[in-house]
Amino acid sequence: MSWVYIMNREEFMSSIKLPMQPWRRWLGAAVRRGSNVCTLLSVFSLQEKVDPTASCNPDLHLNRATLYKYEENYMAALEGFAQAAALDPAWPEPRQREQHLVDFLERLTGLLENKGKVKGKKLQSMLGSLRSSQLGPCGDGRYQGLSGQKVVLEQRPLNTLRVGVNTGTVVLGKVLFSLTTEEKVPFTFGLMDSAEGSCFAVTVYNMAQSWGVLIGDSVAIPEPHLRHHHIQHQGKSFTFSSIRVETPLLLVVNGKVQGSQSQAAATVAYQAQSE
């Protein structure tokens, strides 16, 4: 289930003057829904301007680090969790979140480097079964972009993608592994299209809890958004490439588009508060 938090301008301007604790009631729901992270991050910058003591508030650093995590700015997220823990050593949550993210990055980079532990003939067989027919609408001119207009896509190898959104491009690969976190978001899997190439992480947001892909599935990603990550934190380094997908509705799995049930349903929640 997904949540949308709605407030008017007056509520917004008054809420930024409050302590950071009330934000935590809806922050996680907001990022699960895929709200504009940049807008939410600006709230915390504004909070620091309105309240000079806010930078010493561990809640602010924890909440902002949570947003950085969903923005996939992992190094800033780790630094934020660490800062929150330093400001309130007796509070276990910041340190736990920091460790969970480190564990996730260690597991992810290990699986990417080992190609999901799929080796030899099995890997060759999986990659050899890739077919243009598995592109579905991404390969026959029926793909519609976010504007609703039909877009002709050119299939390209993963290792030729450039950083950012690759407009007019589609990639096709095999799923080598999947990885979930305690928060269940994002759904992460490894994608590869050539035995000589690298394995790329794919992070999918705004998906229903029941949605996922299996090892061996063929997945096509239209106009992929590529990022290169170089993360250093407390003596540990993580380097990998990832493709961010905002909704499973954009994916074609085994030649089939994903139905509306693959995306998390939107729910509007309201909670009255006493003065």
Secondary structure by P-SEA (a helix, b strand, c coil): cbbbbbbcaaaaaaaaacccccccccaaaaaaaccaaaaaaaaaaaaaaacccccccaaaaaaaaaaaaaacaaaaaaaaaaaaaaaccccaaaaaaaaaaaaaaaaaaaaaaaccccccaaaaaaaaacccccccccccccccccccbbbbbbbbccccccccccccbbbbbbbcccccccccccbbbbbbccccbbbbbbbbccccccccccccbbbbbcbbbbbbbbbbcccbbbbbbbbbbcccccccccccccccccbbbbbbbbbbbcc
